[in-house]
């Protein structure tokens, strides 16, 4: 596997960046994205064809465990909320108080008669 830097012009093929966690496919001569500090490796097509099914297999194998972890997290949060609901309310209240805090410098507003006349509803 040949090593390339970002913004370097490369031939068609597959290029992988470990730091950016991406696999790029170029169908014609193009420049690599990123900066000159980004490192890309050319990946042979045969390697992509062999690795693809194995990556899919890993995804299928671990998908049930990921879904079990998500359901467990959801249920545990519901149980904790039923046992100690005040804990969550305190957190929500504290967040609301912070977001509704008054500014340190008072904001001056000027109302003219034109602005006040817009607020009056005519029946």
Phi and psi in degrees as a GROMACS rama.xvg file:
@    title "Ramachandran Plot"
@    xaxis  label "Phi"
@    yaxis  label "Psi"
@TYPE xy
-85.408  149.324  UNK-2
-105.027  133.581  UNK-3
-130.555  158.344  UNK-4
-103.977  159.258  UNK-5
-60.2132  152.705  UNK-6
66.9973  10.5225  UNK-7
-90.2561  140.193  UNK-8
-77.5562  130.669  UNK-9
-129.5  161.063  UNK-10
-78.7383  167.234  UNK-11
-59.1684  144.049  UNK-12
152.239  -169.886  UNK-13
-100.379  136.251  UNK-14
-133.523  134.344  UNK-15
-119.932  136.442  UNK-16
-118.319  116.923  UNK-17
-71.7512  -41.3157  UNK-18
-65.4238  -40.1017  UNK-19
-86.7026  -8.31062  UNK-20
55.609  53.6197  UNK-21
-145.023  152.055  UNK-22
-120.62  118.985  UNK-23
-107.14  146.339  UNK-24
-122.719  118.481  UNK-25
-109.293  129.136  UNK-26
-95.5368  -9.88418  UNK-27
-145.88  173.57  UNK-28
-64.2745  122.198  UNK-29
-143.577  172.364  UNK-30
-95.0619  142.822  UNK-31
-72.7844  143.877  UNK-32
-76.2596  173.035  UNK-33
94.0779  -164.864  UNK-34
-104.098  176.847  UNK-35
-69.4354  -16.3999  UNK-36
-80.7334  -18.261  UNK-37
-72.6997  134.786  UNK-38
-108.303  130.968  UNK-39
-122.277  147.712  UNK-40
-119.861  137.588  UNK-41
-78.048  135.758  UNK-42
-114.686  125.172  UNK-43
-62.4619  145.306  UNK-44
-60.0186  -38.616  UNK-45
-62.1969  -36.0445  UNK-46
-66.5149  -39.6846  UNK-47
-64.7674  -41.4572  UNK-48
-66.3512  -34.0498  UNK-49
-78.8511  -40.869  UNK-50
-74.2378  -28.7218  UNK-51
-54.6814  -53.4043  UNK-52
-62.7172  -34.4373  UNK-53
-68.1796  -37.7282  UNK-54
-66.1806  -41.3383  UNK-55
-61.8261  -39.6461  UNK-56
-63.1899  -43.5766  UNK-57
-61.7339  -39.7721  UNK-58
-62.5117  -46.6521  UNK-59
-65.6139  -36.4165  UNK-60
-68.8856  -39.7051  UNK-61
-92.0585  -9.30606  UNK-62
-59.0895  -42.5188  UNK-63
-61.8141  -36.8169  UNK-64
-68.142  -37.0685  UNK-65
-66.2364  -42.5764  UNK-66
-66.892  -37.2225  UNK-67
-63.2127  -40.4939  UNK-68
-64.011  -39.7507  UNK-69
-66.1614  -43.7567  UNK-70
-65.3727  -41.227  UNK-71
-60.9035  -43.5726  UNK-72
-62.3029  -44.6661  UNK-73
-61.9638  -47.1285  UNK-74
-65.5596  -40.0794  UNK-75
-64.8354  -37.2095  UNK-76
-65.7206  -40.0962  UNK-77
-64.1641  -41.3424  UNK-78
-65.3955  -45.7415  UNK-79
-63.5287  -37.7327  UNK-80
-64.6019  -36.8501  UNK-81
-71.5977  -34.6055  UNK-82
-76.3022  -44.6964  UNK-83
-132.26  71.0896  UNK-84
-68.5269  -26.9717  UNK-85
-66.5307  -28.0628  UNK-86
-60.4371  -44.5895  UNK-87
-72.0714  -35.4347  UNK-88
-65.4636  -39.7112  UNK-89
-62.3174  -40.8061  UNK-90
-65.6441  -43.0778  UNK-91
-66.4409  -42.31  UNK-92
-63.821  -43.8879  UNK-93
-62.144  -39.459  UNK-94
-66.6051  -40.7094  UNK-95
-65.6351  -39.8065  UNK-96
-64.3404  -38.391  UNK-97
-66.4952  -42.6104  UNK-98
-71.9714  -23.5844  UNK-99
-98.3036  11.1728  UNK-100
-64.6398  146.74  UNK-101
-77.9914  147.789  UNK-102
-66.5725  151.091  UNK-103
-67.636  -35.2052  UNK-104
-103.109  123.535  UNK-105
-64.2071  140.376  UNK-106
-95.0296  126.756  UNK-107
-88.2483  135.013  UNK-108
-120.319  140.726  UNK-109
-118.091  121.776  UNK-110
-106.222  126.091  UNK-111
-101.041  169.385  UNK-112
-63.9973  -29.7239  UNK-113
-65.9874  -41.3696  UNK-114
-65.089  -39.6564  UNK-115
-69.2123  -32.283  UNK-116
-71.2013  -25.8564  UNK-117
-71.3524  -28.418  UNK-118
-79.4475  -16.848  UNK-119
-78.5515  130.081  UNK-120
-89.396  135.957  UNK-121
-102.509  128.798  UNK-122
